[in-house]
């Protein structure tokens, strides 16, 4: 069974939200610490992959017509 890009996009969106939440919770005093910046970078990567997978889903859907 193949995994659809829309399902993978949903999973990446959830992971991006989790990493964003953890980054917000890890701020203590200042936002400029290594862990917070790393978590925000990972969350940004997850959201970018999510957007690419959603566009791939719609391109595949339109090419079937």
N, C-alpha and C positions, 0 to 999 in steps of 0.2 A: 504494500500500500504506500502510495506517495503522499507526502505531506504537502498541503496546499500552501502557497505563499501567504494567503490571508491568515491562516492559522499561525504560521511562523511570525507574521507581523504582529499579531495579537500577543504572542508570547514575548517578543522583543519589547513591545510597549509595556507589558507588565513588569519585565525586568528593569526597564528604564525607570519606571515609576518607583520600584523598590530601591534602586540605587540612589535616586533623587531623595527619597524619604530618609535613607540611611545617611546621606550626606548632610541633610538638614539637621538630623539628630546628632551628628558628630561635631557640629560647630560648638566650640566652647571658648568664648571670649573673642576670638578672631576667626574669620573665614579662611584666612590664608595659611592653612596648614596642609601638609602633604596628603593626608588621608582624604580630606574634604575635596581637594582639587582632583585627586585620582578618582574618587567616586563620581564626581560631576563629569569627568572626561568619559568614563565608562557609560554613564547614563546618556550622554550626548551621542556616543557611538551607537547605543541601542536604539535611540529614537531615530537616528539617521538610517539605520538598517530597516527599521519599521517602515519609514516613508518609502524607501526604495522597494521593499517587498509589496507594499500596497500598490504602487505604480506598476510593478511587474504583474500583479494580479489583474489589474484592469487592462493592461496591454494584452495579456494572454486571453482574457475574456473577449476583448474586441477583435482579436485575430481569429477567433473561432467562428465569428459571424460571417 
